[in-house]
Amino acid sequence: MREDTDKQILALREVASKQLDKLKTEWSLKIKELTSTTASELSSLQQIGADAGQK
């Protein structure tokens, strides 16, 4: 029974590890997307501010 439990624990750890790897990849992609969008928005705000200061 103990060996069976150990095998089940190992199997669950493998599944959890795969799920965590997938979530880590998705999180990384979303963070890159967010920082890219934020940089773009801040750049346009900077230009708006410069234009407002000139006019």
C-alpha positions in Angstrom: 0.0 0.0 0.0 2.8 2.4 0.8 4.5 1.8 -2.6 1.2 2.5 -4.3 0.8 5.7 -2.4 4.4 6.7 -3.2 3.7 6.1 -6.9 0.5 8.1 -6.8 2.4 11.0 -5.1 5.1 10.9 -7.8 2.5 10.9 -10.5 0.7 13.9 -8.9 4.0 15.8 -8.6 4.7 15.2 -12.3 1.3 16.5 -13.3 1.6 19.5 -11.0 5.1 20.3 -12.4 3.8 20.2 -16.0 0.9 22.4 -15.1 3.2 24.9 -13.3 5.5 24.9 -16.3 2.5 25.7 -18.6 1.3 28.5 -16.3 4.8 29.9 -16.0 5.0 30.1 -19.8 1.6 31.7 -20.1 2.4 34.2 -17.3 5.7 35.1 -19.0 3.9 35.7 -22.3 1.2 37.9 -20.7 3.8 39.9 -18.8 5.7 40.6 -22.0 2.5 41.6 -23.7 1.5 43.9 -20.9 4.9 45.6 -20.7 4.9 46.1 -24.5 1.4 47.6 -24.4 2.3 49.8 -21.4 5.5 51.1 -23.1 3.5 51.9 -26.2 0.8 53.8 -24.2 3.4 55.7 -22.2 5.2 56.7 -25.4 2.0 58.1 -26.9 1.2 60.0 -23.7 4.7 61.4 -23.8 4.1 62.6 -27.3 0.7 64.1 -26.3 2.4 66.0 -23.5 5.1 67.3 -25.8 2.5 68.4 -28.4 0.4 70.1 -25.7 3.5 72.0 -24.4 4.3 73.3 -27.9 0.8 74.5 -28.7 
